[in-house]
Amino acid sequence: MSDNDTYESSEPAFRYNAALAQGIENKWQQRWDKEGTFWAANVSGELTDGEGRHAQGRPSFFAMDMFPFPSGKGLHVGHPLGYLATDVVSRYRRMQGDNVLHAMGYDAFGLPAEQYAVQTGQHPRITTEQNIANMRRQLHRMGLSFDDRRSFATTDPEYVRWTQWIFSRIYDSWYDPEFVRPDGGQGSARPIEELIEAFRSGNKDIPGHEGQDWDALDEVTQADVLNEFRLAYISKSPVNWSPGLGTVLANEEVTADGRSERGNFPVFQRELRQWSMRITAYGQRLVEDLDSIDWPEKVKLMQRNWIGESRGASVHFAVETSEGEQDLEVYTTRPDTLFGTTFAVVSPEHPLLRYAPESWGDDVPEEWKGGYANPAEGIAQYRHAAESKTAEDRVNEAGAKTGLFTGLYAINPITGARLPLFTADYVLMDYGTGAIMAVPGGDQRDYDFATAFGLPVIYTVEPDASSDQTLADFEGKAPYVSHDGTVINSSVTAAHIGGESLDLNGMNVDDAIAATTEWLEKNGIGKGTVSYRLRDWLFSRQRYWGEPFPVVYDEHDVAHLVPDDQLPINLPEVPDYSPKTYDPNDADSEPEAPLSRNADWVNATLDLGDGPKQYRRDTNTMPNWAGSCWYYMRYLNPTDAQRLVEPEEYNYWMGADRYPGNAGGVDLYVGGVEHAVLHLLYARFWHKVLFDLGYVNSSEPFHKLFNQGMIQAYAYTDERGQYVPAAEVEEHASDSSAEPTFTWHGEPVNREFGKMGKSLKNIITPDDMYEQYGADTFRLYEMSMGPLAESRPWNTRNVVGGMRFLQRLWRNVVDENTGEVQVVDSDMDLKTLKLLNNTIAEVSEEMEAMRPNTAIAKLIVLNNHLTSLKSVPRAAVEPLVLMLAPIAPHICEELWSKLGHEHSLAHEAWPKADERYLGQDNVTAVVQIKGKVRAKLEVDPEIDPDELERLALEAVADRLGGKAPRKVIVKAPKIVSIVPAE
């Protein structure tokens, strides 16, 4: 039978087909909306359930999807996989008696709407709202059980207000590493006023102004001091500048090849004035608290690797300059190698370089000078050359080792040796301290650099005596980089600092590290510390379509927060939405933000508490990650104008005491693994700041994370390599065992497998599925394709199988010719009782584990059994309808209603298995000889393999001729394969 046979006009009047399905689905969606079937009840306030009740002590369950960006293309069938999974769980939890919060918002700021505005001149808000309306329609038509009262977009002015409010709280905070939190941990965000009071009282030294009175410092100096502590601060360090995009990028938005993640443009290092978030202060907690949440191990590993925790020591070197000694701080994982340090290297952007001498010393080798007349000229030229390279190019191990002597020397704190200080582009200012101590005897890059510049090499570790290598195998040829070995050449009778002896010789490396760290701390020139690969989060974008910063600048360029009661700051109209872009390789270009083109908006007269004054607004906007950092909390009450979140509601839905470890958070968060680092890391950081400041009482935003797989599809190319419409391709069976062939309009085409995409001409939309089959068949097919966490291929030809299952279920309840219910109220036979109760137990287990595909398979078995009966018992089919309802809710609602139930089944109790009928009866074991079935045995499903073998041999003894078989393969309880003796 063809796929279309189901829908011929001659079919029975009440057959379940696409037209009937659509009518049923529209009917129930309207009823759900009217009755508030999926409204979640808050503890108090206006948000009640559909019956007007508050939570009233019912257990809560908060299920969330990673909310989508409203694309102009709408959804294709690959997008809803996660949404359907979350919906199935939400419906199941309601039937378990939970008060379920399941809603959908829209991550509406972003580059695509802005790019469309650049192309057409249409305001991004208009485009965004149109896209949201289309996506909302598609999702609603799918039958997703959202509480639509709680929907919002990150572009809504009230939402922007609270995003700006959170930024203000982060800006007005600093991280106190000594503060003991209520949960017993050490280190916390604290109000900046506490730091100011510590400076004012003298309880804390003012960096760079020790011994001075806080109130004696001018406003600019105070602002500069506080900027070094604020969690949201103005950075002047190198940033990732993409001329082709016209904006700067966070490290996480730059690929391993040193190009922009969006657009694949070159990215260059530029020193610009930008907002940054001090996420590095939370590095340790972001790593440690992963143990308190239920996330996939691969995601935890990705976050740990991105944060990149390493343990070592900070070391301070004195640097001789014409303006006195300056401090050079270096972080190293191997402080024991200080004895082998023969030079030091700083980034071309390092602030120490401003102390470079005016001329080269007489003893400076020519190869160190780079052909420049003096250090200042050389440093300026070298810095300019470094800025024209991508970060990837700068650190590429295979690249040529370039560098330049700065004319400065650092003093080794142990040996007192004068170490020439070079600048080299492979040292990045935003990684570590922007400086390294070079140990060419133990590091390949340092060895290559030392070889290129004629610098000495000192080995501080030699292979153990038990090794088949000696130090002679490396000297003059390569560094000895192994951690395994014995420390050598590491002893002084009187250290340069402190004057005491220090002898590491003969130690293993770990003991030498510990001894050196202890010495550094004792002498006040270093300390054991933890460093992170994670860099502070660059938070400024030269874009229009984003949240404006709630900050203005005075005539001294000092930043001031706009008062909370003046929020939100809305985007103004501008003549051109695009940032100024440049040739992608123009490293010397400068950012120009669209907001700078509205002078009336930029220059504002505001009263910040001391009378009206003229201020200048920040013309950058926040990154698109800002809105998604906290949106889960807005679902709790999206119309609350008084608070970010009401404590009582937060405690009910996300509170700390809901899970062991007090991490709290959303019960289930479903989304793609591609967000493992960016969104999830940023959201955890913001949440921890809010936790520290007392706005929430749990330390994590998301308790359980589930990553759904990807739905992929076939695409087809012609002989030119051009994609052709996949829907128009015909498949032809092969005459042999080879692969099938494919043609398009009679011409052969090649098949490939991958993503769905407009450019691939293989997009299938949910709208197509609704029209051809109905939403329930679409839902059923997506949930039955395979395990949720795995990627799977889409095949429209297979969708009809789901429709046939639903048709059989329909016929088990409804007479297709009359439309009358045809179930009976008689008792079930024993076989049906056992199958029903085992199905209830097994499907319940599968639903708890988010395995709808296997649940569907078991429901099909039960339905097929009912189909085989002369009449279908009501007591058997009603539990089947309830169990299928989370997956195919519309048809199940209709059948439930036809079975005589007045109310929606959305809150009906999930069926309970009767333990008296659980467990299988005997199963049939097949006995094969040379692959042919020679006997069948009825055995216990738990039979011991040895016992099954004994019974099988007895059953076919006459066929074996009294000889012992050559081989017996037992696959209990169902198969015994026998190879007889020759």
N, C-alpha and C positions, 0 to 999 in steps of 0.2 A: 504494500500500500504506500502511495506517495505521501509526502508531508501535507499536501493540500487536500487529500481525500477526506480528512476530518471535517473540512469546512464546506462541503458541497451542500447546495440548497435543498437536496432531497433527504438530508439526514433528519432524524427525529426532532420534533419541535423543542424539546427540552434537553438536547444534548449539550454537554459542557464544551463549548468551543470558544474561539477568540471573541466573538461578538457577545456571547453570554458572559464570559469572563470580564470583559470590559464593563458591562452593565453592573455586574455584581461588585466589581472593585470601586467604581464611582459611587455606587450606593453606600457602601460601607465607609469609604473615606469621608463622605459628607456626614454620615452619622457620627463617626468618631469625632470629627471637628465640632459638630453641634453639641455633642454630649460631653466634650472634654475628656474623652476616654483615657488619654495618655497624659493628662495633667498631673504633674508631681506636686505633692502637698508640702509646703513649708511648715516649719514649726509654728509660725504665727504670720500675721500680715495678710495681704490680699491674695497671695498665691496658694489657693486651696486645690483639692482634687475636683473632679467633675461633679461630685456630690456635695461640694461645699465644705468638706472636712479638712482640718489641718493634719499634720503628721500623726499626732496622737500616739506616739510611742511605737509606731510601726517601724520595723527595720528598714534602713535606707540602703539604696544601691544606686551609685552614681556611675553611669556608663557614658563614655565620650569617644567621639571620633576626632582625629586630627582635622581641624576644620579646613575647608577647602578655600582656595583662591577662586573667585567667580570668573572663570574664563569665558571669553566670548564664544568659544567653540562649544560650550556646554559639556555634558558628560558623554563619554563613550562607555561601553559595557565593562571596561576594565576598572573604571573609577569606583563603582559602588561596592566592590567586593568587601572592603572593610566596613562600609556603612551597613550592609546587609548583615554581616557577622555581628556587629554591635546591636543591631535591631533584634536579631534572633535571641541574643542573650538577654536583652532588655525585656522582651516579651516573656521569655522563660522565667525571669526573676519576678515579674509581676504575678505570674501564676504560682510562684512559690510564696506569695504573700508580701513581697517587698514593695516599698514605696520607691518607685524607680524614677530617677531624673535622667532623661535622655533628650537632649536638645541639639540644635545645630546652629552655629553662627558662621560668619563669613570673614575670612582674612582678606580684607578688601583693598588695603593699600598695596602698592607694588608696581613694578616696572611695566608689565604688559598694558595696563590701562593708560599709563602715562605715555607709552610709545604710540598707542592708538590715538591719543590726544594730539601728539606731535604730528601724526600723519594727517589727521582729519580736522583738527581744530575743535573737536567736541570735548567739552570739559570731562575729565576723568570720572567725576562723580556721576554724570549721566550714564556713561558707559558702564560703570560699576553697578549702578542700580538696575540697569537693564539686564546685565549678566546675572545678578542675584535673583531677579524675578524669574528668569528662565531656569536657573538651577533649582530654585525653590519649587518650581512647578514640576521639574523632572523628579526630584526627590519625593515630593508629595505623592505623585502618581505611582511611585514605587511602593507606597504603603508603609513608609517608615514611621515608627511610632514616636514622633517627636512631640515634645511640649512646645508648640510654636509660640506660646506667650513669652518664652525665654530666648527667642532668637534675636540676634543683633548683628551688626557689621562693625568691624574695627574702625570704619570711617564715620560712624555715627558721632555727632558732636558730643553727646554725653559720654560715650565710650572714650573718645579722644581726651575728654576732660580728665578721666581717671588715669589714663595712660600718662598724661602730663603730670598728674598729681603724684604718681608713683615715682616718676623721674625726679620730681622735687624732693621726695623723701630720701631717695638714694643720694642725690646731690648734697642734701643736708645731713649726711651721715659719714662717719669714718669707721675704720675697722680697728678695734682695740684688741690686740692679741692676748692681753692679760685678763680680759673680762671673763668671769665665770658665768656661764649661761644657766638659766633655771634647770636645764636638762643635765647639768653637771659638766658639760663640755667647756673648753676654754677657747676664747676668741669670739668676738661678736661685733656686729655693726652697732654703733651707738650714735646718738644725736651729736652733731658737730658742736653744739653748745657745750657739751661736756668737755670736749677737747679745748675749746676756747677758755673755759673756766679753769682747766688744769694749767694752761699757759698763764692765765691771769694770776692764779694763786701761787705760781712758782713750783707747783707739784710736778710739772713736766717742762723740760728744757725746750726752748723755741729753737728749732734747727736753724743754724746760721746766724742766730741772734742770741746765743747763750748769755745769760746774765742780764738781758734787757727786759724792761717792763713791757708787757703786751700792749697796754693802752698807749704807750709812747710811740709805738710803730704806726706809720701812716696807713691809710686804708689800702693802698696798692700793695704794700709789703705784707700786711695781714692776709690779703687775698692770695698772694703768692705762696705764703706759708701754708695756708689751709688747703690750697689746691693740691699740695703734695700728699694730703691725707684723705681728701674726699673720695667717696666711692664712685661718684661721677665727677670727672675732672677734665680740665683742658690740657691736652697733651701737645707737646711740640716736637715729638719724636718722629722718626720716619714712618710714613704710612704707605699703603699699597695704592698707587695712583694709576688708574686705567684711562689713558687719554681717549681711547676708542669709545668708552662708555661715558666719559666726562665726569667720573665720580671716583671716590676712594672706596676701598673694599676692606672688610675684615679679613684676617688671616684665613678664616674658615671658608671664605668665598673665593680663595685663590687656589687653583689646582696645584698638584705636585709638579707640574711643568712650568709653574710661574705665570699662569694665564688666568684670566677671569673665568669663573665658573659659568657665568652667563655671557654668551657671545664669543668666548674663547679669544679675547683680546690680550695683548701683552700687558704686563703689570710691572710698574717701575717703583723704586723706592724714592719717595719725596718727603721732605720735612715740611709738614703743614700743621696749622693750628686746628685741632679737631677735638671733639668730645670723645672721651673714652670711659669705659666702665672697668673698675678695678676688680675684675673677676678672679684675678690671681690670688687675692687675699683669701678666697674661699677654696683654693686648690685642694688642700688637705681634706676639708669636709666634703667636697664634691666627690672625692675618691672614697673616703671611708664610709659615707652614708649610702653608697651603692649596695652595701651589705644588708641594708634595712628594707630594701624594696624588692618586689617580685617582678624582675625584668629578665628578658632573655640574656643568657650569659654572653652571647656575642655582642650585644649592645653595651653591656657593662664593660666588656673588654675594649670596645671601641672608645668609650669615654675614658677609661683608664689610660689607654695609649695616647689619646689626644691630650689629656692633662699632663701625661708624661712625668710622673713623680720620680725624682731621683734624690738620693741622699749623698751629702758631701759636706763641704765647708766653704764659708766665705773667708777670703784672705785679703788683708789690706796691705798694699805696697805704697811706700812713700815715693813721690815723684819730684825730682829736683826741677824747679823752675826759677825764672828770674823774679817771680813774685812770691817766692817762698815755697815750702813743701806743699804739694797737693796730694790728695788721697786717690788711689786707684783701687777700686774693689773688684775682686775676681771671684767667681764661683767655680769650684772644681770638685769633681767626684774623687779625685786622687790627691789629697793634700800631702801625702807622703812623698810625692814626686817634686816637692819644692826644691829638693837638693839637685834635681836634674833640670830645673828651669834655667834656660840660658838666654831667653828674650821674652818679651811680652808683646801682645798685639791688641790694638783697639779698633773699633769700627771707625770708618771715615767720618761718621757723624758724632763721634764721642766728644763731649764738652771739654775734655782735657786738651784737645788739640789747639784750643785758643791760646794756650801757654807755650806753644812751639817757639823756639828761639828765632831771632831774626836772621841768623846765618848758620852755615854748617860749621862744625868744629873741625880743627885741622886734621884730626885722626879719623874722620869718617870716610870709609871706603867709597869709591866712586859708584859701585853697583848699588849702594844703599840710597844714593841721591836721586836716582831715576832721571838724571839729566837736567834737574831743575837748579836754578841759581841759588835758591834758599828754601828752607822748610815751608814757609808760609805759601809761596807760589806752588810748590809741589803738592801740598795738602789740598789746596783749593782745586787744583786741576784733577787730582786723584779722586776727590770727593765728587766732582762733577761727572767723572767717568763712571764711578760706582753707581750714581743715581740713574744712569742711562741703562743699567742692567736690571734684569729681573732678579728677584730674590733667589730663584732657582739657579740662575746662571752664577750668582755670586757664591753659592755654597756647593756648587757641583764639584764632586770629588775628582772628576776627570779633567776639570778645567785647568788652565795654566795658573800657577801660583804667582799672583802679582802682589806687590806691596811697596811701601815707602817708609824709610826711616823718618821719624818725626823730629829728630834732634833732641828728644827727651830720654831720660833714663829713669827706670824704677829700681828701687833698692830691695833686694831679696831680704825679707825680715829674718831669715835664719842664717844665711851665709854672709849677708852684707854685700854680695856681688852687685855691681852696677849692670842692670839688664837693659840693653837697648830696646826702646819702645817703638814698634812699627805700627803703621796702620795698614790694614788689608781688607779688601771688600768681602772676603769670606766670613768675616766677623760682622754679625748683624746687631744693630743697636737695640732692637726690640727683643733680642733673645739673651736671657741671662742679664749680665750687667753691661753688655756691649764690649767686654774685654776678656782676654784669656791669658793665662800664663802658659808659655809654650815649653813643652817637654819633648824635644825631638828624639830622645832616646826611647820614648814609650808611646809615640803617636805618629801615625803615618803622615798626616797632613803637616804636622810640625816638622817632621823629618824632611819632607820635600821642600818646605819653606826654608829650613836651615841650610839645606844643600844648595838651594838657588842663591842664597845671600851670604854664603860662607860663614855661617854661624856655628858655634861649637855644639857637639852632641855628647851628652853625659848619660850613661846608662845607670839606672838606679835599681833595676831588677835583673837578675840572671836566672836562667833555667835551673830547676832543682837538680841535684846530683843524680837523682833517679831518672832524669830525662835523657833521651838519646841525642839532645842538642846541647851545645855550649854557647857561651856568649860570643865566642870567636866566629860562630856561624852568622852573626848579625852585625858585628862591628864593621863600620865602613860600608855596609850593604843595605841595612834596613833597621828599623826600630824593633825592639822586643816588646810587643804589645800585649802579651798574655798576662792575665791576672795571677797565674800560677808561677811561683818562683820565689827566690830568696832576695831580700833587699840588700843592696851593696851601695858603696859610694855615698852613704847617707849618715855622716857623723860630723859633729863639730864639738870642740871642747868648750867654746864660749860663743853662744848664739849672738847674732848682731843685736837682737832685741832681748833684753833680760840678762844676757851674759852667762846663762847657765848652759851646761852641756846637753846635747841631744844626740842620741845614738840609736839609729834604727837598724843598723847592719845586723844581718842574721835573722831578722824577723820575717814572718810571712806578710803578705801585702795587707791583709785585714788588720793584723795587729799593728802594723806600721801606720795605717790610716787612723786608727784609734789613738795611738800615741801622739801623732802629729796634731790631731784635732784637740786633744787635751792640752798640748803645749800652746797652741794658738789661743785657746780660751784663757789659759792661765796668764798669758802675757798681753791679753787685751788687743790682739791684732787679728782676730778671726774667731769664728765659732762654727760648731756643727750646725748645719741647716739643711732644710729640704728645699729643693728647687723644682720648678715645673716647666715643662715644654709649653704649657698653656701661656698665651700672651693676653694682656688686657684687651678687652673687647672694644674695637674701634666703632664708635656709635654715631658718627656723622655721615650724612649722605648729601651730595650735591644734587638733590632731586626735588621735584615739586610735590609729587603725590605721596606724602608721608606726614607724620605728625610734626608740627612745628615745636621747637624747644620752648619751654616756659621760662625763657631766660632773656634778659635784655642787658645791654652794656652801657656804662656811663661814659663820660668824657675821658676817663682815665683807662678805659677798656676793662674795667672791673665788672665781672658778671654779677647780676642780681636776679634772684628768683621773682617771677611774677606772682603776686599773692594768689592763694588758692581761690579766693572769691572772685578773681578776675579770669579764671579758667572756664571754658577752654579757650585757647588761642586758635582761631580758625584760619585756614588757608585763605589768602587773598586772591583776587583775580590777577592774572599776569598776562602780558601780551604774548608770551611764548612759553610753553610748558617744558621745553627740552633744556637740559643742561648743555652748556657749550661743549661739543665734542671736537676731537682733533684727529689728525692722522694717528692711527693706533701706535705708531712708533715715535711720536713726538714726545720724548721724555721731558723736554723743557717747558711744556705747556702748563698753564695754571687753571685750577678749577674756577668755574663761574656758575653759581647756583641760580636757578630760575627765579627764586624769591627775591633776589637782589634787584630785579627789574621793576619792582613796585616800590618806589621811593616813599610814597605816602604810608605804606604799611611798615616799611623798614624803620623809618624815623617816626617814633611815636612819643607823645607826651603822656606820661603816666604818673600817678601818685602812688608810690610804693611805701607810703607811711610818713614821708617827710615833705609832703607838698608836691605839686606838679613839677616835673622836670622832663627834659628831653633825653630820650634813650634811643639806642639802636638795637633792633631785634636781630636775633641769630637767623641767618638766611639758609642755613642747612636744615635738613629734616632728619627725623629718626629713621633707622633702618626698618624694613618691613617686618623684622623679627620682634619689634617692640610690642605690637598689639597681641601677638601670639604668646607672649611671655606670661600672661595672667588671665587669659580669657575664660579659663575654667571657673574662676571665682565669680565671674559676672553672670554665669548661668544660675547662680544661687538666687539672685534677684536683679535682673537687668534694669529695673527702673528705680533702684535705690539711689536717691540723689543726696543722701546724707552721709553715707559710709561707703568705703570701698567694698566691704563685706560685713554683714551683721554677725557678731561672734556666735550667737546662738545657732544661726543657720549654718555657719561654717562648722561648728562642732558636730552638728547633726549629720551633715553630708560628708565632711572631710576630716573630722577631728582626730587628734593625736591618739586617743585611746581606742580607736576602732581596730587597730592591728598591733601585734606584738612589736616592740621597739619604738612605739610612739611616733612612727614616721607619718602615719595618717595618709591622706591624699585620696584622689579619685580611685574608685574601686576598680574600674577597667578603662584603659586608654588604648585605643586601637589605631594604628597608623603604620606607614611604611618605614622600613629600616633606614631609608635615606635620610631621615631626620634624627638619626642616632646621636649626632654630635651637635649640630647647630641649634635647632629649636629646643631639643630636650636639655641641653647643657645651659642655654641661656635662661630657660624657664626655671630650672632648678636654682640657678644663681639668684634671680629676682625673688623667688619664693623664700630662699634662706634669708635674704635681707629683710623681707617683710616679717618673717618669723622672729628674727633677732630684735626687730623694733616693736614686736608685740601685736602686730595686726592680724596674725594668724597663729594658731597654737600647734601646728604640726610642721615638721622640718622638711617634708618632701611634698611635691605637688601631685605626683602620680604613683599610687601604690602598685598596681599591676599594669604592665605594658605588654601588649600583644602586637606583633608585626605580621600583618597579612602578607601573602605572596602577591605575585603580579599575574594578571591575566594577559597572556600574549596571543598573538595571532599570526597567521600566514600572510605574507605579502608576495606579489608576483611582479617580475620584471620581464620586459620583452628583450629582443636581441640587441637593442641599443642601450640596455640597462635602465630604461625608463620604467617607472612603476605604472601598472595598469589597474583598473578597479577590480578589487578582489571578488566582489559580488558577481562580476560578469565572467569569471574564469570557470571553465568546465574541466572536470577531472575525468580521466580515461583510465580504465583498468588495464594493467599490463597483461600481455599474453603469457608471460613467464613469471617467475618469482621476483622480478625486478620491481623497482618503485613505479608507481603510477605516473602518467604523463599529464600535462596540463596545457590547455589552449585558451586563447582569448581572441574571439572573433575569427576562429580557425587558425590563428597563428600560434606556434609553440611559445610557451613562457616558462621561466624558471621560478621555482618556489623557494622562499626563504622564510625564516621564523624569527620573530622578535616582538617588539612593541607594536601597539596600535598607534597610528598617527595619521594626520591629514595628508602629510606629504607622502606617506606610504600607500595611500588610497585603500586602506583596509579598515577604516573606522566603521563600527557598528554601534548604533546608539540605543539606549534603553527605549526611546520612543519607537524605534523599529520593532523591538521585542514586544512592547505593549500592544502594538497594532496587530502583529502576527499571532501572538500567543496569549497576551495578558500578562500582568505584573507577577501573578503568583507563579506561573510557569517559569518566567525569567528568574525570580527569586530562587525557586527550587533548583533550576539548572546551575546557577552560580554556587549555591551551597552544596551541591552534590558532585562538583567537578573534581574534588580531591581535598586533602588536608588544607586547612585555611592558611597555614604558614608557608605553604609551598606554592611556587609559581605553576601555572597550568595553561594549556592551550585552549583558546576559544574555538568551538566548532559549531556553527549555527545548525548544521545538519543533526546534531545530537539533542538540540533543544526539544524537539518533538517528543522525545522519550519522557520528559517530565510532564508534558501535556497528556500523554496517554495514561500515566499513573494517576493524574488528577481526574481524568475521565472515568477510570475504573472505580476510583473512590466515590465519585459522584453517582455512578450507577449502583453502587452498593447501598446508597441511601435513597436516591430519587429515580422514579420510573421516567425514562427519557421520553416516552410517548405522552404521558399524562401530566408529568410534573409532580405526581403524588409521592409522598414518602412511603417507602416499601419495607422498612425495617420491622422486625417482630419483637415482641416483649417476652419471648420465651427464654428459658435458661440456655446457657452455653454448654456444649458437650465438653468432656474433659480435655480433649486435645486443644480445643479453642481456648479454654480457660488457661491451660499451661502456656500456650503460645502468647496469649495476651499478657499475662503477668510477667513472663520472661522478657517480653518486648518492653513493657513499662520499666522494668528494672534496668535493662540494657540501654534504652534510649535516655533514661534519666542520667545514667553514668556518662553517656556520650555528650549530652548537653552540658553537664557540669564541666566537662573537659574541653568544651568548644570544638567538638568534632561532629558538626551537623551532617557531614557527608556520610558517616557511618550510621548516624541516627536515621537518616533517610533510607538507607539500604534496609535497615531492620523494619521500618514502617512499611516499606514496599512488600516485604515478606508477609507481614501480618495482613496487609490489604489483599494480597493475592490469595491468601488462605480464606479470607472472608468471601472473596469472589467465587471460590469453589463450593461454597455452601449453598444449599437449596434456598435458604432464607438467612438474612443477616440479622443477628441479635443486636438490639439496641445497646445492650450492656457491653458488647464488644466494639461496636463502631464509634460510640461516643468517646471512649478513651483515645481511640485512634485519631479522631478529629481534634481532640484537645492537644495531643502530642505533636500533630503536624502544624497546629496553629501558629507557633512562632515563625515557621518557615514559609507557609502559604496561608497567610491570615485571612484573606478575603473569602476564599472558597470555604474555609473552615467556619468563619462567622456565618456564612449563608447556610451551610449545612446544620450548624448548631441551632440557628433560628428555625429551620424547617423541622428539626427534631423536637420542637416545642418549647424552646427556651426563650424567655422574653428579653433577657439582658445579654450584652456582649460577653463573649467568652474571655475577653482580655484579662479579666481578674478572676476567672474560675480557678479553682484549686487544681494543681497538677495531679494527674492520676497517681495513686499509690499502689504498689504491687502487693499482692497477698502472698506472704511467704510460704503458705501451704502449697502453692503451685509453682514455686521457683525450682530451678534445676531441670536438667534434661532427663528424659527417660533414656532407654537404650538407644544407641546409634548403630548403624549398619557398617560393619567392617568388611571390606572386600579383600578376598585372598586371590592373588594372581600367581600363575605359573607361566613363566616366559611371556609375561605381559597379557595373558588371557585370564579372564575371570573364571575361577574354578569353584569358588565357594563364597557364601555370604554368611556373616555371623552377626547376631544381635548381642551387643556387648555394652557394658557400663562405659559411659564416656570418660570415666576416670581410670580405666583399666590399666594395670601395670603392663609395660611392653613385653616383659618376659612371659606373663600369663597369656597375652594375646598371641605371642609366637607359639606357645604350647597348644592353644586351642586351634590355631590355624593349621599346624602340622597334623593334628589329629583329624581335622576335617578333610584333608586331602591326602591322607596316608596311602590310600589305595592307588593314587595317581603317581606316587613316588616310588612304587615298586619295592618298598621296604628298605630303600637306600637313604642315607642321610643326605640332605641337600647340600650343594656346594656353597650356597650363600642364601641368607635370609635377611631381608631389609624390612624393618618394622617401623611404621609411622603411625603410632597409636594416636587415636583409637580407630582409624578409618582404613588403613591400607597395610597389607602384608604382601611383599613381593618375594617370590621364591625362585631361585635358580637351581634346578635339579642337578644331581650328579650325572656325569656323562655315562 
